[in-house]
Structure formats: structure tokens, C-alpha cells
């Protein structure tokens, strides 16, 4: 039974990787591509929330989120404080 669970998990991971690669090759706006990435990561890992952060002038700025309040996109986080 463990082999069956592993095979099912591997198939799901393979599908997720294929979806990610397809998005990378598609002509999508960056915001859409990044949002799809965090959506995929949250679904794949089954976590409560995912945020993709960009470093800008010693601050982290969320560029895509899933599972967080929408105003999180407007926040900045000082690297020195984390």
C-alpha cells in the first residue's frame, strides 16, 4: 500500500511540475505567472498560506500570495527584523 501512495504522490508532483513548466513557456503577464506559481505550491504542499517575496532595498515585498489577506500585497517587511 505504501508503494501505491508513493506512486500517487509522484504522479501528482509530476502533474504539478508539468503545469509549472507549461506556465513558464506561456506568454503570461508576470503577475499571473507568479500567482499561478504560489497557487500551485500551496496545493502541492497542502500548507495554509504561501507568499512569494521580492527583495527591494533591504525590504521584502510580497509579489504573489495565496491564503493571506489581500492587503498583504501592500506590506513591506524589513529584512533586519526577520
C-alpha positions as CSV (number, residue, x, y, z in Angstrom):
1,X,0.0,0.0,0.0
2,X,2.9,2.4,0.7
3,X,4.1,1.9,-2.8
4,X,0.7,2.9,-4.2
5,X,0.6,6.1,-2.0
6,X,4.1,6.9,-3.2
7,X,3.2,6.4,-6.8
8,X,0.1,8.5,-6.5
9,X,2.1,11.3,-4.8
10,X,4.8,11.1,-7.5
11,X,2.1,11.4,-10.2
12,X,0.6,14.5,-8.5
13,X,4.1,16.0,-8.2
14,X,4.8,15.3,-11.9
15,X,1.5,16.9,-12.9
16,X,2.3,20.0,-10.8
17,X,5.8,20.2,-12.4
18,X,4.3,19.9,-15.8
19,X,1.8,22.7,-15.1
20,X,4.7,24.9,-13.8
21,X,6.8,24.2,-16.9
22,X,3.8,25.0,-19.2
23,X,3.3,28.3,-17.4
24,X,7.0,29.2,-17.8
25,X,6.7,28.7,-21.6
26,X,3.4,30.5,-22.0
27,X,3.1,34.2,-22.7
28,X,1.6,35.3,-19.5
29,X,1.8,38.6,-17.6
30,X,4.4,38.3,-14.7
31,X,1.7,38.8,-12.1
32,X,-0.4,36.0,-13.4
33,X,2.6,33.6,-13.7
34,X,3.7,34.3,-10.1
35,X,0.1,33.9,-8.8
36,X,-0.2,30.6,-10.5
37,X,3.1,29.5,-9.0
38,X,2.0,30.3,-5.4
39,X,-1.4,28.6,-6.1
40,X,0.4,25.5,-7.3
41,X,2.8,25.5,-4.3
42,X,0.0,25.8,-1.8
43,X,-1.9,23.0,-3.4
44,X,1.1,20.8,-3.8
45,X,2.3,21.2,-0.2
46,X,-1.1,21.5,1.4
47,X,0.0,24.4,3.5
48,X,-2.2,27.2,4.9
49,X,-0.5,30.1,3.0
50,X,2.2,30.8,0.5
51,X,3.9,34.2,-0.2
52,X,6.4,34.9,-2.9
53,X,8.6,37.8,-1.7
54,X,10.9,40.1,-3.7
55,X,13.9,41.8,-2.1
56,X,13.9,45.6,-2.7
57,X,16.2,47.9,-0.8
58,X,16.6,45.7,2.3
59,X,12.8,45.1,2.4
60,X,10.8,42.1,1.3
61,X,7.7,42.9,-0.8
62,X,5.1,40.3,-1.4
63,X,4.5,39.9,-5.2
64,X,2.1,37.0,-5.0
65,X,0.1,35.4,-2.1
66,X,-2.4,32.6,-1.6
67,X,-4.1,32.1,1.8
68,X,-3.2,35.5,3.2
69,X,-5.4,38.6,3.3
70,X,-5.2,40.6,0.1
71,X,-3.7,43.6,1.8
72,X,-0.6,41.6,2.5
73,X,0.5,42.5,-1.1
74,X,0.8,46.2,0.0
75,X,3.0,45.4,3.0
76,X,6.8,45.6,3.3
77,X,9.0,43.6,5.7
78,X,12.4,44.9,6.8
79,X,14.9,42.1,6.4
80,X,16.8,43.1,9.5
81,X,13.7,42.5,11.6
82,X,13.3,38.9,10.5
